[in-house]
Amino acid sequence: GTTIRGLLRLLFGYKGALMWKMQAGMGDTVFTPLYQVLKNRGVEFKFFHKVNNLKLSPDNNFVSGIEMTRQVTLKDSEYNPLYDVKGLPCWPSEPFYEQLIEGDEIKAKNINLESAWAEWGGVENFTLELGKDFDTIVMGISIGAFGLITKELISANESWKNMVEHVRTVPTQAFQLWMKPELKDLGWTTCKSSPPVLGGYAQPENTWADMSHLIKRENWSEGNEPGSIAYFCGPMEDLYGIPPATEYHFPDQESDRIKWTSVQWIRDNIEFLWPEAINKGGYPGAFSEGIDWDLLVSTEKTSGVSINKFNTQFWRANVEPTERYVLSVKGSTKYRLKSDQSGFENLYLAGDWTNNGFNIGCVESAMMSGMQASRAICGYPEVIYGEDFN
């Protein structure tokens, strides 16, 4: 039912074009403007804080406390998270270590502060208290983390428990290739008038988008610019679920697994998309690598084939609890809670995991849910487009 509803929206409700491509990274085109607008309106941001647990009042009606860890100490009173790339404010892939007192140590130890498996205890544990530090809470953390941080809520409320059990998530994987030839020179001859977005292809990286229009957004030295950029992504086999926080090696283990999965996927499947990218000679002898790895753009000198070349590209295993993709599995919609149905009087919900009228894992669902949370708290906005299929 959710699929049919989504397809009907897609086919009959779109305006202007069936799909729209962002003109830079999603974090920079969507989340940066949101951050800037909120900051300009006086919203205070506290970066480098980790939520450990939501505590309930004795009668189980309110969230009375939020147990937190402050991960770092700022050198200044405020952290500046953005940097400029050709005039566009962007989010970095790593923190600005120079703004952190513990920055050198965190960088030397290669600590990922955004990871549930970070081997880093933080600098302070504290609890935000109802009436003193907060009155109302908007729960914007993704449901993949609820089994870790909402155990009291799960025990106290049957609806919350059912939602956490039935609204499921899955890790995803992705890789990106920067190619020397333009797309047409790789052998892609279909839909020449517009860059392709292709779904339902070979598993597991079953979706491909040509993102060559982003070349102008990136910093490349003259003469080393790529001719095309390709993004591939898809579901990831969930072999281990969400291990305990002490499994510090888990993210690196899964990243390595996805690296080899991606290389093999390229060997097996890229020929049908890019027939001119194939290494016709094979390596060695009759064994074909499936792609001429020398066609990849690299700022580093590499030797050999396959993995040495692929190491200069980008891949990612999205295994963090908050990164896992929210699914719309059969029979799960009835267990989703609306923004004002948390079961706790001062807790409102926002995210693509809520019952928001779309109920599909995407930024549109998340935005609609955020507006619904706002309406539940203050009455605004009265109208949310798409909420009632219009």
N, C-alpha and C positions, 0 to 999 in steps of 0.2 A: 504493500500500500504506500509506504513512504517513497519507494522508487517510482511508482506510477505518478504520484503527486509531484515529485521532483521533475519527472520528464514532461508532464503537462505544463508546469511552470516554465521549463526550459523552452519548449516548443511554441507556446502560445503567449507567454508573458514577457518575453524579452523586448528590450527597446534599443533600437539603433543597430545592434549586432548581437549574434548568438553568444559570442565570447569576447572578452576584453583582456588585453595583455597589459600588465603593468610595465611602466616605462623605466623602472629601476627595481631594486630588490623590494620584496614585500614589506620588510621592516622599515624601509626608508620611504616608501610611497604611502603606506597605511598607518603604521604605528608612530613614526616620527611626527607627522602632523597632529595626531591625537595627543601625543605627549606635549607638544608645543602649545596646543590650544589649552589643555588643562593647566599647564604650568603658568601660562599667561593669565589664567583665571584665578590663580592663587592656590592651586592644589599643591600640597607639599609631598614630595617623593622621597622615600627612604630606600635607597638601593642597598644591596648586600645584606638583606635580612631573610632569614629562612623560617617558615612556619613549621613548627613541630607538632602542635596538638591544639585542638579546640576543646575547651573545658566547658561543661554544662553547669548551670545553677542546680542547687539541691532538688528543686522540683522538676528539673529537665525541661523547663519552658524557655530558657534563655541560654545563649552562649555567654558565659560569665567571664571567660578569660581566653587569651590567645598566647600560647607558649611559643616563644621566639628565640632565635639565635642571631645575634649581630655578628656577622662574619669578619668584618674588617674595621679598622679605624681610619677615618678620612683625615687627610692632612689639612684640608680646609673645611669650612662649615657645610659645604655643599659639593656633591659630586656632579661633574659635567660629563654626561654619557655619550655625547655626539661628536663626530669629527667630519670635516668637510672633504668631499670628493667632487671636484669640478663644480663647486657651488651648491652641491646637494648635501644637506645634513644627514649623516648615516650612522648606523649602529655598528660598532666594531665587533669583530669575532672574539676578542679578548678584552678584559678590563684595561683601563688606563692605569697601569701599575704605578706610574709616577704620582698618581693622586692618592695612593694608599700607603699608610705607614708600613704595613706588612707586605707591600707590593713586591719587593725584591725576593722575599722568601717564597711567596706564592708562585711567582714566575719561575724561580729556580726549581721548585718541587713539581712544577707543571700541574698545579691544582686547578681543577675546573669548579669554580664556586657555584655553578648552576647545576651541578650533578648531585643526585641523591646518594651517590657513592663516593663523594669527595672525602679524601682522607685529611680532613681539616675540621677541627673542633670549634673554630670561631673564637671570638674574643670575649663574648658575654652572652649568658642566658638570662632571659627576663620574661615576665608575663604582663601583657596588656590587660587591664582590668576594666570591667563594665562600670560605667558611670564616672570613671576617672580618666581613662584613655580613649574610650569609645562608647557610643550609644548604639549605633547601627552598623552592621557588617554587610558588605557585598562580597559574596564568595565567588571570586573570579578565577580561582585555581581550577585546573582541569580535573575531571572526575578520576583520571588514572591515579591520582595521588590520594584519593579519599580513604583508601584502605590503610594508609599510613598515618594520616593526620586527623581523621574523624571517627576514631574507634568508639568514643563515647556516644556520638550521635547515632552510629550504627546500632549500638546496644540499646539505645533509648527509644528509637523511633522506627517502626516497622516499614513505613514508606521510604525512609532514607535507606534502610538496609536493603529493601527490594531494588531501589534505584542503583545502588552501588553494585549489587549482584548481577543485575540484568542488563544495564547499559554498559556494554563491553567496549574495550579498546584493544588496539593492536599496534605493535611497533611498525615503523615504516623504514624504508631505505631509499637512498638517492645517490646518484653520481652525476657529475657535470664534466663535459669535455670541451676544451677549447681547440678547434681544428684550424689548420692553416688554410685549407681550401674553403671557398664559399659553398653554400649548400648545393647549388646546382652542379658544382664540380665534384661533389661527392656522389653524384648519381641520382639524387632525388629529383624526379621529374613531375610529380603529381602536385596539383594546386600551386602552380608557379606564381600566381598573382599575390598570394599571401603566405606568410610563414606558418608552417603546420603545427597543429596540436593533435596528437594521435594517442588514443586510449585503447585499451583492450588488446594490446599486442602481447608479445611473449612474456610469460611470467619469469621472475617476479617483478622486474622493472618494466611494467607494462605500459607506462605512459611516457611519451616523448613530446617535448615542446622545443621548437627551434627558438632560441632567445638571442639571435644574432643582433637584434636591434639594441641590445645592451652594451655592445662593444664600445659605443661612444661614451658610455657612462663609466667605463673602467680606465684605469691608468696603465697604459702600455707604452714602452719605449718605441721610438720611431723605427719602423722596419720589422718590429716583432709583433705587430698587431695580428690577432686571429682573423680568419675570414668568416668563421661561423662559431656559434656557441650552442651546445645541446644540453638540455636538462632531461634526465631520466629519473623516474621514481616509481615506487610501488610498495605493496605490502611486504612485510618481513616475517618469516616464519617465527612464531613465538615459542621458542624452545624452552625458555627458562622462566617466563613470567616476570615478576618483579622480585628479584632476590633481596636478602637482607642488606642493610646499609653497610655492613662490614665487608661485603664482596667488592672491595675497592677496584679489583681488576676487571670487573664486568663490562664497563663501557669500552675499554680498550679491546677486550676480547671480542665484543660484538662488532666493533669497528673493523677489526682485522677480518672477521668472518665476511662482512659485507664487501670489503675490498676484493677478496678472492671471488665472491659471488658475482660482483660486477665485472671483473676481468673475464670470467668464464661466460657471462651473459653476452659480452661484446663479441667474444670469439664465436659464439653459437648463433647470434641473431642480427648482428649489425649489417651483414651482407644484403639482407632483404630491404633495408632502408637506404643504405649507401653502397651500392654495388661498385662504385669507382674508388672506394676507400680500401678495398680488399688487397692484401698482399698476395699478388698472383703467384709469386714464386714459392710461397710456403716456407715455414721455418720449423725445424730443419727438414730438408728434403720434401717429403710428401705431406708433412704435418703443417697445416695452415693455421696461422695465428688469427685468422678471421678479419684482421684489420692491419693496415700498414701503420704501425705505432709511430713511425717518423712523421706522420701527418699531424700529430698532436703538438700544439704550441707549448713551449716550456721556457721558463726563465732560467732553468738550471741545465747544466750539461749532464746528460745521462748516457749510459752505455747499455748495449744489449737490447732486449725486446720486452714486451708485455709489462710486467710488474714494475720494472725500472722506469718506464715511460709513464705508466698509469700513476705512479707515486707523485708525479708532478701535477696531477689533476685534483679534483675535489670529490670526496665521497663522505657519506654520513649515515650512521645507524641511529635512528631516532628512538632510543630505548628509555629515555628518562620518563618517569611516571607522568609528568606534565606534557611531554612531547608525543605521547602515544595517541594515535588517531582514534577519534570517537566513532564507533560503528553504529549503524542502524539495523541491527540484526532482527530477524523475525520475532514478533511478539514483544519487542522491548519498548515500544513507544508508550504503552500504557503505564510503564514504570517511571517514565521521565516526570520530573516535578517542574511546575512552572516557577517563575521568578519569585512569586509570593507564596509558594507552597512548601517551604523548607520544613515546616513543622515546628519551627522555633521562632519566637515572636520578633526577635531582633536580627534575624538572618535572612538575607535576600540572595538570590542566585543569579549568576550571569555566566553564560558560556554556551557553546554549541551542543553541550550535553543535556541542556534543559529542554522542556517541552515548550518550544518557542514558535511553533507554527510552521517551521521548516524541517527541523529535526534531522539535519544532515550535517556531517562534519565539515564545516566551511566557515570562512570569516563572515559571510552574510548572516548565518545563524547566530554567531557570537554577537554581532552588532545588534541584531533584532532583540536578542535576549538582554543585552545591556540596556537598551531603551525600555524594555519591559520592566527591568529592575528599577530604573529611574521613575517610571510611571507608578510603580507600586509604592515607592517611597514618597514622591512629591506630586504625583499627578501629571507629570510632563514626560514625554509628549503624549498627547491624546490619541494621535493617529500614528501607527507604525506600518509603513508600506510593506506588503508581503505577508503580514501577520494573518490576515483572513483571505489569503489567496487573491489579493488585488494589489 
